[in-house]
Amino acid sequence: MIRWLLILPFIGLMIVPLYNMREPLLFGFPFFYWYQLAWVPVTSFLTYIVFRSARHDG
Amino acid sequence: MTADLDVAEVSVFVALFVLVTGMGFFAARWRKPDTLAHLDEWGLGGRRFGTWITWFLVGGDFYTAYTVIAVPALVYAVGAYGFFALPYTIIVYPFVFAVMPLLWKTARDKGYVTAGDVVRGTYGSRALELAVAATGILATMPYIALQLIGMEVAIKALGVTGELPLIAAFLVLALYTYSSGLRAPALIAFVKDIMIYIVVLAAIAIVPSKLGGYAHIFEAADQAFKAKGAGGILLSPAQVVPYATLALGSALAAFMYPHTLTGIFASSGANTIRKNAMMLPAYTLLLGLLALLGYMGHAAGLKLTSNNDVVPMLFKTLFPGWFAGFAFAAIAIGALVPAAVMSIGAANLFTRNFWKAWIDPDVTPAGEAKVAKITSLVVKVGALLAILYLPTQFALDLQLLGGLWIVQTLPALVFGLYVSWFSAPALLAGWAVGMVGGSYLAWSDGLKPLHALVFGGSSVSVYTGLLALVLNIVVVVVVNLVVGSPRAAARGTPA
């Protein structure tokens, strides 16, 4: 079921020890920051995939 | 104090404020309906807001002026922990995508205006309707007061003293909300959101180059926290669970509030909401970058009397007067949109679930609109008086409890969209236990949002609102098992 993709942001962000670290840096941003910021477009994209996969009324 | 006034700064601020006020009154004629004397028109803008209007409105309404001030202030004060707003405002959208189109459809099909209407229609219970409506109003009042605090910070940053400007701004807001209803904040949201985008993008593009780059900004913040001996740019082990539970609990609470629900109900279709669940995260990106202003405050070596001053002081220190004025206007105008929608949401609840339910069941649509308009005035004046005469901390504490309270309405509002197993008495019992138990825990913890759970020898702190919600749901299930689930005749069959 494609809509279970929507569970991924919860997993990726609620398991905080996954990303509570400084390295690797990106553009001077510690991992903790750019990892979470990266989830913003990723979540939008996952939502888009789920939206496209289903037929919705109005 | 007048000697400190920067003419360019104040002029830009005042000009923008006047523009927005004009728009607020003009909004009554925007997308003009046959009549504004109907709650669907005054309180929901005719349920015709398409994808873009909804995006601006919900964005302007959910990411409030207080957020713009308080999130960087918290990050300035404690570091990484203040970033919980970021995961919170990410995971909220899959939730919105999954739940809110169903809720919208139920509301549109049955003509519901408020959460109280939905609950009443689904379970046929006056008591549950009252519980949900009262919780909504209770949680919203301090939230409106917070918007005033945001506006106060912006006005103070201009160097203008005294309470007169705040009173004037809020009375003007009250008047155009009265006459234009939800159309006013919807129209103003365009200006507000674009201004906030400009301000934040300018800040994150220009400030780092003035402060030696992002690596240096994080380094400076790290040093400042080490020198202070508290906080840090990473979470301490004890902060990990609080961080995650605050994010999850806040995300579940966010769209239970009357102001966010009003934005949902006012949209033109289920797909409008689904598209917004994809597009609204743009604001989250903005919020995450905005939060970094807290660290920029450290890198700029600001000396602050109050953490809330970090954003205004940064702009005053690093930008020319006219742009600082623009930024402060963005924040002050940013307070108008949520304050208007919140007062409209609260007024809709009062009208539908108190006035129509208990006082005048035969009230006409025009009568409803009139009651709602007057209520929105009363609500705003009440919030103004609270800010003028009560300690600020009182509003902050209540707002904290407000999040805890509002999430207790989730089972009653959402569960019925998926299953018809739950009964009103069980939901009411769960709500009561969640409200009382959660408030008691928060109170006994000195009005902190975290409660320490002890397992054997170790203890872990979790967000009290989430804890109370778990308690709530357990009680709902247990009571439902005991009393059974009588299928009320009035129960709808949600799609």
Interface residues (C-beta under 8 A of the other chain):
Chain A: R3 L6 I7 P9 F10 L13 M14 I15 V16 P17 N20 M21 R22 L25 F27 G28 F29 P30 F32 Y33 Q36 L37 W39 V40 P41 T43 S44 L46 T47 Y48 V50 F51 H56 D57 G58
Chain B: A80 F83 L86 P87 I90 I91 Y93 P94 F97 A98 P101 G213 Y214 A215 H216 I217 F218 I233 L234 L235 V240 V241 Y243 A244 A247 L248 G269 A270 N271 R274 K275 A277 M278 M279 P281 T284 L285 G288 L289 L292
